[in-house]
């Protein structure tokens, strides 16, 4: 276990370096952001002075090396727009994004698991067909289109919930539904497929022959033995929710990391972009490690070599 964790942490460090390098190159190759801070009336001397003050006059390898050295000490630089350290700025927005992703994931679990179980137990029935139509429709709808549709119906026409900002539980409803529908659709299909592989197996017939109730057979035996693909799906969906929150938070003006990332890209705030990407990437890598460790708790036959 210790050796496995050590190897995973080494790979995680390499992945983080690769991600930050890719983002660094893409941001700098898209153009010099200095012009955004000089203004149309600035002279060439003003341009060069601000460029030197921001550190953009140095070679790209030196800029990236300075960024890595500061990152090792938890310093990701100062935001060019907000004029404050970037890491506290990102961490201040993270609770709102995690709250949104958690609400969407809870909604997806409440819908997807019962729907997938029922669909597998009633294979090729009207329930199964309807559930798979929901799953297919949910996966085909872009989050931004669904978000705008929900705003028009429940926010503008019916006026049931607010559609702007992030204060109060009601403002969480529409963004959570927008993100949760796609996750629920995909997870329901995986739950159904996983249970269809487990239900015909002999150990379930043995459990029924011993007098175990049908509910216990499905939940304690079938669902647990088919849980690894479902847990993997939930882990991947949580990562997708954190990524998809960029679009959803922009649609609903939700004050999370996604909206902060959009603002940073629009303003070419290089230190803030790097801080957002680094933090989200570290969270996703940690999430993948937790999922791998959860496999052993779900299935003792799994060994992490």
C-alpha positions in Angstrom: 0.0 0.0 0.0 2.8 2.5 1.0 4.7 1.7 -2.2 1.6 2.1 -4.3 0.8 5.5 -2.7 4.4 6.6 -3.3 4.3 5.7 -7.0 0.9 7.4 -7.4 2.2 10.6 -5.7 5.3 10.7 -8.0 3.1 10.3 -11.1 0.7 12.9 -9.7 3.6 15.4 -9.5 4.6 14.7 -13.1 1.1 15.0 -14.3 0.7 18.4 -12.5 3.9 19.6 -14.1 2.7 18.5 -17.5 -0.7 20.2 -17.1 0.8 23.5 -15.9 3.3 23.4 -18.7 0.6 22.9 -21.3 -1.6 25.7 -19.9 1.4 28.0 -19.6 2.4 27.5 -23.3 -1.2 27.8 -24.6 -1.8 31.1 -22.6 1.5 32.7 -23.8 1.2 31.5 -27.4 -2.3 33.1 -27.6 -0.8 36.6 -27.4 0.9 39.0 -25.0 -1.6 40.1 -22.3 0.3 43.3 -21.6 -1.7 45.3 -24.2 -4.8 44.7 -22.0 -3.2 46.7 -19.1 -1.6 49.5 -21.1 -4.6 50.9 -22.8 -5.0 52.5 -26.3 -3.3 55.7 -25.2 -0.2 54.1 -23.8 3.2 54.7 -25.4 5.7 52.1 -26.4 7.7 53.1 -23.3 4.7 52.4 -21.1 4.2 49.1 -22.8 7.8 48.0 -22.2 7.7 49.3 -18.6 4.5 47.3 -17.7 5.7 44.3 -19.6 8.9 44.2 -17.5 7.0 44.8 -14.3 4.7 41.8 -15.0 7.7 39.7 -15.9 6.6 39.0 -19.5 9.9 40.3 -20.9 11.8 37.3 -19.7 12.3 34.1 -21.8 9.4 31.6 -21.5 11.6 28.8 -19.9 12.7 31.3 -17.2 9.1 32.5 -16.6 7.9 28.9 -16.2 10.8 28.0 -14.0 10.1 30.9 -11.7 6.4 29.8 -11.6 7.4 26.3 -10.5 9.7 27.5 -7.8 7.0 29.8 -6.4 4.4 27.0 -6.7 6.5 24.7 -4.5 6.1 27.3 -1.7 2.4 27.8 -2.4 2.9 31.1 -4.2 1.2 31.2 -7.6 1.8 34.9 -8.1 -0.6 37.9 -7.9 -3.7 38.3 -10.1 -3.2 40.9 -12.7 -6.8 42.0 -12.5 -7.7 41.5 -8.8 -4.3 42.7 -7.5 -4.1 40.0 -4.8 -2.5 36.6 -4.4 -4.1 34.1 -6.7 -4.3 31.0 -4.4 -6.4 32.5 -1.7 -8.6 34.0 -4.4 -9.2 30.5 -5.9 -9.6 28.8 -2.5 -12.2 31.4 -1.6 -14.3 30.4 -4.6 -13.9 26.6 -4.2 -16.5 26.0 -1.5 -19.2 27.3 -3.8 -18.1 25.1 -6.7 -17.8 22.0 -4.4 -21.3 22.8 -3.0 -22.7 22.9 -6.6 -20.9 19.7 -7.6 -22.0 17.9 -4.4 -25.6 18.9 -4.9 -25.5 17.8 -8.6 -23.8 14.5 -7.6 -26.4 13.8 -4.9 -29.2 14.5 -7.4 -27.5 12.2 -9.9 -27.2 9.4 -7.3 -30.8 9.7 -6.1 -32.0 9.4 -9.7 -29.4 7.2 -11.4 -29.0 4.3 -9.0 -32.8 3.5 -8.5 -33.4 4.0 -12.2 -30.5 1.8 -13.2 -31.6 -1.0 -10.8 -35.2 -0.9 -11.9 -34.2 -0.9 -15.5 -32.0 -3.9 -15.1 -34.7 -5.8 -13.1 -37.3 -5.0 -15.8 -35.1 -5.5 -18.8 -36.8 -4.8 -22.2 -39.9 -3.6 -20.5 -41.6 -0.2 -20.9 -39.8 1.0 -17.7 -36.4 0.0 -19.2 -37.2 1.7 -22.5 -38.3 4.9 -20.8 -35.3 4.9 -18.5 -32.8 4.5 -21.4 -34.6 7.2 -23.4 -34.1 9.5 -20.4 -30.4 8.5 -20.3 -29.9 9.1 -24.0 -31.7 12.4 -23.9 -29.7 13.5 -20.8 -26.4 12.8 -22.5 -27.4 14.5 -25.7 -28.3 17.8 -24.1 -25.5 20.4 -23.8 -25.3 21.8 -20.3 -25.5 25.4 -21.5 -28.7 24.7 -23.6 -30.3 22.9 -20.7 -29.4 25.7 -18.3 -30.9 28.4 -20.5 -34.0 26.3 -21.0 -34.4 25.9 -17.2 -34.0 29.6 -16.7 -36.7 30.4 -19.3 -39.2 27.9 -17.8 -38.7 28.1 -14.1 -37.0 31.5 -13.7 -38.6 33.7 -16.2 -42.0 32.2 -16.9 -42.9 30.5 -13.6 -40.7 32.6 -11.3 -40.2 29.7 -8.9 -36.5 30.1 -8.3 -33.9 32.9 -8.8 -31.5 32.5 -11.7 -28.6 34.8 -10.7 -26.0 34.6 -8.0 -25.2 32.1 -5.3 -26.8 33.1 -2.0 -29.3 30.8 -0.6 -30.3 27.2 -1.4 -32.8 28.2 -4.1 -30.1 29.7 -6.2 -28.5 26.2 -6.2 -31.5 24.4 -7.6 -31.2 25.2 -11.3 -27.4 24.9 -11.6 -27.5 21.6 -9.7 -30.2 20.2 -12.0 -28.4 21.4 -15.1 -25.2 19.5 -14.0 -27.0 16.6 -12.4 -29.1 15.5 -15.4 -26.1 14.7 -17.5 -24.4 12.8 -14.7 -27.6 10.9 -13.8 -28.1 9.9 -17.4 -24.7 8.3 -17.9 -24.6 6.7 -14.4 -28.0 5.1 -14.9 -26.8 3.4 -18.0 -23.6 2.1 -16.3 -25.6 0.9 -13.3 -28.0 -1.0 -15.6 -25.1 -2.6 -17.6 -23.2 -3.5 -14.4 -26.3 -5.2 -12.8 -27.2 -7.0 -16.0 -23.8 -8.8 -15.8 -24.2 -9.7 -12.1 -27.9 -10.8 -12.0 -27.5 -14.1 -13.8 -24.6 -15.3 -11.7 -24.8 -18.4 -9.4 -24.1 -16.7 -6.1 -27.4 -14.7 -6.4 -29.3 -17.9 -6.9 -27.6 -19.4 -3.9 -28.6 -16.4 -1.8 -32.2 -16.8 -2.9 -32.1 -20.5 -2.1 -30.9 -19.7 1.4 -34.0 -17.6 1.9 -32.4 -14.2 1.6 -35.0 -11.5 0.7 -35.1 -10.1 -2.8 -34.2 -6.6 -1.5 -31.1 -7.9 0.3 -30.1 -10.0 -2.7 -30.2 -6.9 -5.0 -28.7 -4.3 -2.6 -26.3 -6.4 -0.5 -25.1 -8.9 -3.1 -25.8 -7.8 -6.7 -25.2 -4.0 -6.3 -22.1 -4.5 -4.2 -20.5 -6.9 -6.7 -21.3 -4.6 -9.5 -20.3 -1.4 -7.6 -16.8 -1.0 -9.1 -18.0 0.3 -12.5 -20.6 2.5 -10.7 -18.0 4.0 -8.3 -15.7 4.6 -11.3 -18.5 6.3 -13.1 -19.3 8.5 -10.1 -15.7 9.5 -9.7 -15.4 10.4 -13.4 -18.7 12.3 -13.3 -17.6 14.3 -10.3 -14.5 15.3 -12.3 -16.8 16.2 -15.2 -19.0 18.2 -13.0 -16.1 20.3 -11.7 -15.1 20.9 -15.4 -18.6 21.4 -16.6 -19.2 23.9 -13.8 -17.2 26.4 -15.9 -20.0 26.7 -18.4 -22.9 26.3 -15.9 -21.5 28.9 -13.5 -21.1 31.4 -16.4 -24.7 30.8 -17.5 -26.1 31.2 -13.9 -23.6 33.8 -12.8 -22.7 31.4 -10.0 -19.7 32.7 -7.9 -17.5 29.6 -8.1 -14.2 28.6 -9.6 -15.7 28.1 -13.0 -16.8 31.7 -13.3 -13.5 32.8 -11.9 -11.7 30.8 -14.6 -13.8 32.4 -17.4 -13.0 35.9 -16.1 -9.3 35.0 -15.9 -9.3 33.7 -19.5 -11.2 36.8 -20.8 -8.7 39.1 -19.1 -5.7 37.0 -19.9 -4.9 36.9 -16.2 -2.0 34.4 -16.5 -1.2 33.9 -12.8 -4.9 33.3 -12.0 -5.4 30.9 -14.9 -2.4 28.9 -13.7 -3.6 28.8 -10.1 -7.1 27.7 -11.1 -5.8 24.9 -13.4 -3.3 23.7 -10.8 -5.8 23.6 -8.0 -8.5 21.8 -10.1 -5.9 19.3 -11.5 -4.7 18.5 -8.0 -8.2 17.9 -6.8 -9.0 15.6 -9.7 -5.8 13.6 -9.2 -6.6 13.2 -5.5 -10.1 12.1 -6.4 -8.8 9.4 -8.7 -6.5 8.1 -5.9 -9.5 7.9 -3.5 -11.5 6.0 -6.1 -8.6 3.5 -6.5 -8.4 3.0 -2.7 -12.2 2.6 -2.5 -12.0 -0.5 -4.8 -10.4 -2.5 -2.1 -13.2 -1.7 0.4 -15.8 -2.7 -2.2 -14.2 -5.8 -3.4 -11.5 -7.6 -1.2 -10.3 -9.4 -4.3 -8.9 -6.2 -5.7 -5.2 -5.7 -5.0 -3.3 -2.6 -5.8 -0.1 -3.9 -7.3 
